[in-house]
Amino acid sequence: LSELNALLNMDEKAENIIDSSGAEMDATMVAEDVVYGFRQKTESLFHEIDGQSAGEIEQDIRDYIASKIQENALDVQIKDVVVTGSRSRGLEQSGSDLDVVVEYEGDQREDDFFGILHEDNLTIGGVSVDINPIKKEKSGTMQTYLLEADRYLSQKQKVQEHPNKRISIREKLKGKQAEVQSRKPHQLEIKKSHVKGRNNMEI
């Protein structure tokens, strides 16, 4: 009986571990999906540099960062390296840098690590490489960084596709008027009030 009770207690502990780790596992899967989705979009829009794809460049930069970590005997562990910025969406202009974000763990401060990664002025195919190191405790995770980057790049893409498209005040007023007129009669509640001898109507 005591052996059976011990086994039952072990099963209960296992279930608790699974329940408590379930949310963490879901969060990890979501984060991986965000990074994967961002990379997939980059692969389809990226313009090769010196014959290299975004994925190949990420691996080269990972190797470069690893060499700088070893050279400076840093207590840093690389979590991920992702090409971002305008080149990740094919929106670069002449002279645009190649932006790369690296998520890491360790005691090294972000600004100090940034300085170490830029002391060689790394270039690939004549393009300057701007490596932005982030860690969870300071600037957040790769997931949160890429979500914000994707929003910004989507807006930038819209501006580039329609550089002269501006909505005038007159057009905005016409849009509002059309919106009001399109509503059904029962959705409009008209109120009359008398203020300082004037009739006002509120919709």
Salt bridges, closest charged atoms under 4 A:
GLU58 OE1 - ARG39 NE 2.93
GLU71 OE2 - LYS68 NZ 3.58
ASP80 OD1 - ARG39 NH2 2.73
ASP80 OD1 - ARG62 NH2 3.53
GLU92 OE2 - HIS47 ND1 2.70
GLU92 OE2 - ARG87 NH1 3.93
GLU103 OE2 - LYS79 NZ 3.95
GLU105 OE2 - LYS79 NZ 3.79
ASP111 OD2 - ARG109 NH2 2.58
ASP112 OD2 - ARG109 NE 3.49
GLU119 OE2 - LYS68 NZ 2.74
ASP120 OD2 - LYS68 NZ 3.00
ASP130 OD1 - HIS118 NE2 2.97
GLU148 OE1 - ARG151 NH1 2.91
ASP150 OD1 - LYS41 NZ 3.46
ASP150 OD1 - ARG89 NH2 3.37
GLU179 OE2 - ARG183 NH2 3.77
